Amino acid sequence: MLFGDILGLDHIKKHLTKSVDNGRIPHAQLFVGPEGSGTLPMAIAYAQYILCNNTNSENSQGNASCNLKFNTFAHPDLHFAFPVTTSDKVKSKPISKFYLEEWRQLLKEQPYGNLFDWYRLLGVDNKQGQIGVDEALEIVKALSLKSYEGGYKIMLIWMAEKMNTQAANKLLKLIEEPPNKTVFLLIAEEEEQIINTIRSRCQILHFPPLAEKDIKEGLIKKFSLEDTTATKIAHQSDGNFNKACDLVYHDSEDDQFEKWFVFWIRAAFKAKGNKAAIHDLIGWSEDIAKTGRETQKQFLNFCLDFFRQAMLLNYGAEELVYFETKTKNFDLSKFAPFIHNNNIMDISNELNDAIYHIERNGNSKIILTDLSIKLTRLLHAKQD
């Protein structure tokens, strides 16, 4: 993967290539950025630049056979670790090397993809993956061997926040004092979820959301869209190229999430003083609880965004509003006045608490029912 294939972020590309050209490659780096910002493709392009001894941003003046291996993400000195779980394919002790075929498919088709896309590709979106101690042992084993081509070895750990404590403790010493010419590239969306002892051993590089113009150019190049269509989708994507691609394919889970959200909101409004409407909320909670935990978390994050957009519209920041609702007879401008300074923080806290408990295998039906009842009260709070 070439730096030229990655959207925007020229300042980061310049920083990374300069560090290699000057022979100052940190042995442990943490790339932190929101979904769709390009942390994963950037890390792969950086690894290619290092391993293939490339000398310019297009990676065209290095080792030709080495660059060719990166076309299939099969360079023997580039190792991958990522969240996995048991499946029909792997019944016990899952580790990344058992899923390399699917992983390379994701990199080829959705290099800007998220964890939800990955689990859906594996067919395990009803489970939650992790980077466990078995993976840590595999990493130690892989890095104890000499490099295949006699140069650097690179261990790329995607979604490093999914590394459990046992795995992190197993890797601490190795990350702090790796073998000669060994580089760790950790990638994360939630920096604070990585234990401090790992973070403190890494040089951290923060990625911003992508600029609208970069997303627009990427969409035109990849999908041959008209300028006006690409501009509209780039605005709706909120700096997330993965979401922009979903919108092009009309494959965004946001369409389903919006239907769930609108039904939920309407039921919550009806529930005040109407005991019968409580049954709608309970039924809704049961339906959402039947989906996978990763889907539930993704949906609740969608709700957080929806409420924030409503508040921005309520306070006159229309230029920051990118949501365009598709549900019949639901107008965001009419809903916006109900989200304000007296309830937005409480709503956000309740949603984040629900995500926290679902992530820790709480009973989804109980969590969502409790959230729904609280939402009924919060939506009727009066604005100052």
N, C-alpha and C positions, 0 to 999 in steps of 0.2 A: 504494500500500500504506500503510495507516494504522498509526500507533503502537498503536492499540487492537487491531489484528489480530495483534500480536506477543506471544508468550507471555512473561510475567514481565518481568524485567530493568527494573523501574521506575526504579531508580537511574540506569541508563544513559539511559533515555528522558528523565529529568529533566535530566540533564547536557547532553544534546544540544539539547533545546529551549531550555534556558536560554542556551546559547552563541549560538544564533541570535537569540533575543529581545534579547540584550545587544549584538548586532552584532559578536560575537567568534568568527568562524568560521575555524578554522585552515585554511590553504590546502592542507595535506597531512595526512591522517589514516590511521592503520593500525588496522583492527579485527582483533583476534586472538582466536580462540576455537575450541574443539573442534567437531567435526562435530555438526550438529543443535542448536547453541546459539543460532542466529538472527542471526549476523553479517550475512548477505546481506539478509534482509528488513529488518533494522534499518537498514542502509545505504540501502536504497531508500526507506524511510519518512522517513529523515533528509533525503535528496535531495528528496523531495516537499515536506517541510516548508519547505525553503529556497527551492525554485523557485516554489512556489505561494503564497509569502508567508502561510503559515498561522499561526494565532495560538493554537491550542490542540492538545492531544495527539491529538484526533480528526480534525485537519486539516479542519474543517468551516467555517472562517470565512475562508478565503483565496479565491484565484482559482478559481471553479467550473470553468471550461473547462480550466484547467491540471490540476486534480485529476482531471478526466475522462480526460485523456490518460494518466494513470498507471494507469488501469484496464487498459490494454493494454500498459503499459510502453513507450509510444511517444512520450514527450515529446522534442522535438527538441533540447533542451539537456541531456539526460541521455544520456551516451555510455557504452557498455559495452566492456570488454576481458576476455577469459577464455581459458583454454587451448584450443587447437584443433590439429588435425592434418589430414593429407590423408585423403580419403574418396572414395567413389563420386561424391559431389557436387562436391567440390573436389579437383582432381588435383595442383595445385602452389600454392605460396605461400599457404597458408591463413591467413586473418585473420578476426577475429570478425564483421565485417559480413556475411560470406557465410553465417553460421549464426544470424542474428538470429531467424529464424522458430522454429528449434528452441530457442533460448535463451528466447524468450518463452513457449514451451510449458513449459519446465522451471520458470520462475518462476511460472506459473499453477498447475501441477500439483504441483510439489515445491520450493517456495521454501526448504525446509530441506535440500534434497538435497545429495549429496556429489559428488566428482569421478567416482566409479564410476557413479553414476546418470547423470551428464552424458555420459560416454563411451558408456554403454549406449544412451542416447537417440540418439546420433549413429551407433551401430552400429560403433564403432571401439574397443571395449574391449580389442582385441588390440594396440593402439598406445598410445603415451604422448604426450599433447599438451604444448604449451608456449606461452608468450607470447614470440614471437621478434622479431627486428629489424624484420621487415615490419610487425608489429603496432605496434611503437614508432613507426615512420614514419607509420602511419595515425593514431596518437594525436596526434602533433605536428601533422599536417595538420588534424585535426578541431578542435583547440584553438586553431589560428591564426585561425579564422574567428570573426566576431562571433556573440554569442548570438542565437538566433532571436527570443526575446521581450525582449531588451534587458537582462536581469538576469544571474544567475549561469550559468556552464557547469559541469557536474559530470562528471568522468571516474571511473567506478567500475571498478576492476580486481579481478576475483574470482580467488582462488587465486594471489595475487601471488608466492608462492614458486615458481611455475612459470615465472617470468620469467627468461630466460637472461641471461648476463652482457652480451652485446652489446646486448640490448634495454634492460637496466637502465642501462648507460652512456649509451645514446642519450637516456634520459629524465631523467638526473640534473639537468641544468641546468634543464629545464622544471619538474621537481618542486620544485626549490629556489627558482626565481623564475618562477612561472607568470604568465600575463597577468592583468590586473585581473579580479576576480570569477570566478576559476577555482578550483575545488576538486577535489583528488584524494582519492578514497576507496579505499584499498587494503584488501583482505580476505584474510586468511590463516589457516591452521590451524597452520602450523609457522613461527613467527616467526624462528627461528634460521637457516632456509634462505634468508631474504632477505638480500641482501648489505648490509653495514654502511652503505655510503654512501647506500643508499635508506632504511634504517631511521632513520638519524640525521636525515633530513630530514622525518620524519613525527612527528606527535603520536600516541602509541600508546594505544589503549584496549583493555583486556583484558576478555573476556567469560567468565564462569564457565559450567559446565554448568548446564542448566536444573534448577530445583527440581522434585521429584516432584509436588508439588501443582499446579504450573503446567502440567506435561505432562498430568496427569490432567484438569484443567479444559479443556485444549486438545482432548484426545481426546473428552471428553463433548460439547463444542461442535461438533466437526467430524464425528464419527461417531455421535453419539447413543448412546454405550455406557452400559451399566449402571455404577453406581459401583464395584462390586467388580471388574469386568473392567478398567475404566480404571485402578484402583489397582494391579492386578497388572501390567499392561503398563507403566505408568509406572515401577514398580520395576525391571522387567527392562530398561528402555531406558537406564538409567545416565546420565540427563541429556541424552539425545540424542533430540530429537523426530522426526528422520528415521527412526531405528530404531524408535521407537514406532509410527509410521505403517506401516512395513513389517510389524511384528508384527500389526497390525490386519488388513492385507491378506493375511497369511500369505505374503508375498512376500519375506521376508527371506532374503538370501543366506546368513545364518548357519545355516540348516537344512542346506544343502549343505556348508557349511564344517565343520559338526560331524561329518558323515559322513566327510569326508576326514580330519579330525583324529583321530577314534576309530580308523579303520583304520590310520593312521600310528602312533599310540601303541601299538596292539596289535602291529603288526609290529615296532616298535622293541623292545618287551619280549621278543618271541620271538627276536629276532636274536642275543641274547647266547648264544654257544656253539652257535648253530644257523645254519650257513652257508646252508641252504635259504631261511631267512627273509629273508636279504639280498636275494634275488631279488624278494620282495614289496616291499621298500623301493625298489629300483631301478624296479620297475614302477610304483609309486606316484609316484615322481619324474617318470617319463616322462609319466604321465597329467596331472599338475598342470602340467607344462611346456608341454602342448599348449593350455592356456587362455591368455587374454591376460595381459600383464604387470600390468595394473592389477588384474585378478582375483587374480593371485598375491600381489601386495602386500597387497591387502585380506584375503586368507586368512591371510597370515603375521601381520598385525596382530590378526586374530581369535585366532590361536594365542597371541599375547602376552597377550591378555585372559584367555584360558582358563587359562593357567598361573598368572596372578596370582590369579584366582578360586580356583584349587585351593590355592594357598599360604595365602590368607586363611582358607579353610575349615580347613586343616591347623593353623593357629595360633589357632583358636577365634573368629574374627571373623565369625561367621555373619550378623550384621546387615548386613555389607557385601557379602555374596554375592548376586548377582542372577541368575546363570546357572541355567537349568533345562534339564538335558539331556533329549533326546528319544530318543536311540539306545537300542535294546533291549539289556538286560544290561550297560549302562555306567552305573556309579554314581559320581558325582563325589566322594562322601564316601570311597569306597574308593580312588580315584585320588589324592586329596589328599595322603595321607602320603608320596607319592613326590616331592612338590615342597616343598622346604624351603630353609633358609639355605645349605646346602652346594652347591646346584645352580641356584637360581633366577636368580642374576646371570649365570652362564655361559650358561644357556638363553636369557635375554633378550638377551645380547650376540650370541649366534650368530644368533638370529632377526633382530635389527636389522642385522647384517652382511649377511645374506641379502637383506633388503629393499634395502639400500644397493646391492648388486651387481646385483640385478635391475633396479633403477631406472636403472642405468647400462649397461643392455643386455648384461650378462653372460650366459653360456650357462645358461639356467634349469635344464636337466636336470642339469648338473654341480653347480650351486649347491645344488639341492634334495637331490641324492644325498649330497653332502658334509655338509649339514645333518642328514640322516637318520642317517648313521653316527655323527656326533657326539652326536646325541640318544640313541642307543642306550647310549652310555657314560654320559652325564649322568643318565639316568633311574635308573641303578643306583648312583648315589652314595649313601653312607650319611649319615643325618641325625645331627648332633651331639647 
